[in-house]
Amino acid sequence: TGNFVKPWVEAGYEAMLVDPQHAIDHERDGMTCLARTVEEAMPDIARLVHGGNLAFVAGFPPCTDLAVSGAKHFQRKAEESEAMFQARAAIVAEQCRNIGALSGVPYMVENPVSVLSSLWGKPDHLFDPLDFTGYEPGDNYHKRTCLWTGGGFVMPELCPDETLGPADDRIHKAPPGPDRANFRSATPMGFARAVFEANQPTPGGRAAPKPY
């Protein structure tokens, strides 16, 4: 969706988004969108990492084959000639984490409660979108989300809007259809803005990254 990078782009940063769903490589509103897998985009990613001008790295590996909410489908997928389906998903997640670790800047890898905890250990941080409704009241919903972080990542302070009513369960109640997965995985804007405020390399935030 580009939700996560919107605060950065609005502040004048340039962003690169890697996702096969972009259909074609294109540029829009300060974002370079690459219609590729992480592996296919690695030369472009490497240039950014070695260029020393990165400010932040965020990884959102596909959660369909990792989230425990879909565990009931794991056996069926394995039986339908997809015995390696979970390994492939875990490889993408590891690619994201490695890029973050090599970048030399704050990074995070996001996933809902998933089997990544068995591979990497407990997440460094947990949150629900409702925890950041002080930034975005429309995010008043439940979705327990895990973050594995590094590079000096600063977890923003929770700022729920206490004036809002009970949080809803829109994620689990989303109707089936081709857009369900993207709807469920969209980054909540409140969280995106909070992470930007806590991690931007400006006088009010952390120190600016130094080139290698």
C-alpha positions in Angstrom: 0.0 0.0 0.0 2.9 2.4 0.6 1.4 3.3 4.0 4.5 2.8 5.9 6.7 5.2 3.8 4.1 8.0 3.5 5.4 9.9 6.5 9.0 9.7 5.2 8.0 10.8 1.7 6.0 13.7 3.1 9.1 14.8 5.0 11.2 14.8 1.8 12.8 11.4 1.8 12.8 9.1 -1.2 11.6 5.5 -0.8 12.0 2.3 -2.6 9.2 -0.3 -2.4 9.8 -3.9 -3.5 6.7 -6.0 -4.2 5.8 -8.2 -7.2 2.2 -6.8 -6.9 3.3 -3.4 -8.3 2.9 -5.1 -11.7 5.5 -2.9 -13.4 8.4 -0.8 -12.3 7.4 2.8 -11.9 7.9 5.9 -9.9 5.2 8.0 -8.1 5.1 10.6 -5.4 8.7 10.2 -4.3 8.5 6.4 -4.3 10.4 4.0 -6.7 8.2 0.9 -6.9 9.9 -2.2 -8.1 7.6 -5.1 -9.4 10.1 -7.7 -8.2 10.8 -10.2 -5.5 13.4 -9.3 -2.9 15.9 -11.6 -4.7 15.2 -10.0 -8.1 15.6 -6.5 -6.7 18.9 -7.3 -4.8 21.2 -5.3 -7.2 19.1 -2.1 -6.6 18.9 -2.8 -2.8 22.7 -3.4 -2.7 23.4 0.0 -4.3 21.3 1.7 -1.6 23.0 -0.2 1.2 26.5 0.5 -0.1 25.6 4.1 -0.9 25.5 4.9 2.7 22.5 7.3 2.4 19.8 5.1 3.9 17.7 6.3 6.7 15.5 3.3 7.6 14.7 -0.2 6.4 11.4 -2.0 6.9 10.6 -5.5 5.9 7.0 -6.9 5.5 7.5 -10.5 4.4 4.3 -12.2 3.3 2.5 -13.6 6.3 0.0 -15.9 4.5 2.2 -19.0 5.0 3.6 -18.0 8.4 0.9 -16.5 10.5 -0.5 -18.9 13.2 -4.0 -17.6 12.2 -3.6 -19.7 9.0 -2.2 -22.8 10.7 -5.4 -24.8 9.9 -4.4 -24.6 6.2 -0.7 -25.7 6.6 -1.4 -29.4 6.3 -3.5 -28.9 3.1 -0.9 -26.7 1.5 1.8 -29.3 2.3 -0.3 -32.0 0.7 -1.0 -30.0 -2.4 2.6 -30.3 -3.7 3.7 -27.3 -1.6 5.8 -29.1 0.9 8.3 -26.2 0.8 5.7 -23.4 1.0 6.7 -22.4 4.5 10.4 -22.6 3.8 10.0 -20.2 0.9 8.1 -17.7 3.0 10.8 -18.0 5.8 13.5 -17.3 3.3 11.9 -14.0 2.2 11.6 -13.0 5.9 15.3 -13.8 6.4 16.2 -11.8 3.3 14.4 -8.8 4.8 16.2 -9.2 8.1 19.6 -9.6 6.5 19.1 -6.5 4.4 18.2 -4.6 7.6 21.3 -5.9 9.4 23.6 -5.0 6.6 22.1 -1.5 6.1 23.8 0.0 9.2 20.6 1.9 10.0 17.5 1.2 12.2 15.4 -1.6 10.8 12.4 -3.7 11.5 10.8 -6.8 10.2 7.0 -7.1 10.7 4.8 -10.1 10.9 1.7 -11.1 12.8 2.0 -13.7 15.5 3.7 -16.4 13.3 6.1 -19.3 13.1 8.9 -16.7 12.9 9.0 -16.8 16.7 10.1 -20.4 16.4 12.8 -19.5 14.0 14.1 -16.3 15.4 12.9 -16.3 19.0 10.5 -14.0 20.6 9.9 -10.6 18.8 11.6 -7.5 20.2 8.2 -5.6 20.3 4.5 -6.3 20.1 1.7 -3.9 19.3 -1.9 -3.6 18.1 -3.0 -0.8 15.7 -5.2 0.5 18.5 -2.1 1.4 20.4 -1.4 4.3 18.1 -4.8 5.8 17.6 -3.4 9.1 19.0 -1.9 9.5 15.6 -4.8 7.9 13.6 -8.2 7.4 15.3 -9.3 5.2 12.4 -6.9 2.5 13.5 -9.0 1.5 16.4 -8.8 -2.3 15.8 -7.1 -5.4 17.0 -4.3 -7.1 15.2 -1.4 -8.4 17.4 1.7 -7.7 15.4 5.3 -8.6 16.0 8.5 -6.7 15.3 12.0 -8.0 15.1 14.3 -5.0 15.1 17.9 -3.8 15.1 20.3 -1.1 14.1 19.2 1.2 16.9 15.5 1.0 16.1 13.4 3.0 18.6 10.0 1.6 19.4 7.6 4.6 19.7 5.7 5.1 22.9 2.1 3.8 22.8 -0.4 6.6 22.4 -3.9 5.2 22.3 -6.8 7.6 22.1 -8.7 6.9 25.3 -11.8 8.7 24.1 -12.5 6.2 21.4 -14.9 3.3 22.0 -14.1 -0.4 22.0 -11.7 -1.6 19.3 -13.2 -3.6 16.5 -12.2 -6.9 14.9 -12.2 -5.9 11.3 -9.1 -8.0 10.4 -10.6 -11.3 11.4 -14.0 -10.4 10.1 -12.8 -9.3 6.6 -14.9 -11.0 3.9 -13.3 -13.5 1.6 -12.1 -12.3 -1.8 -9.1 -11.3 -3.8 -8.4 -8.1 -1.7 -8.7 -9.8 1.7 -5.0 -10.5 2.1 -3.9 -7.0 1.2 -6.6 -5.5 3.5 -5.5 -7.6 6.4 -1.8 -6.8 5.9 -2.0 -3.1 5.3 0.2 -1.1 7.7 -1.8 1.0 10.1 -1.1 4.7 9.5 -0.9 5.6 13.2 1.9 3.1 13.7 3.7 4.3 10.5 3.6 7.9 11.7 4.8 6.9 15.2 7.7 4.9 13.9 8.7 7.8 11.7 8.6 10.3 14.5 10.7 8.0 16.7 13.3 7.1 14.1 13.8 10.0 11.7 17.4 11.1 11.4 16.8 14.8 12.2 17.9 17.1 15.1 14.8 16.0 16.9 15.4 12.3 16.4 18.4 10.0 16.1 21.7 10.9 14.5 22.0 10.9 10.7 23.6 7.8 9.2 27.2 8.1 8.1 28.4 6.7 4.7 30.5 3.6 4.8 
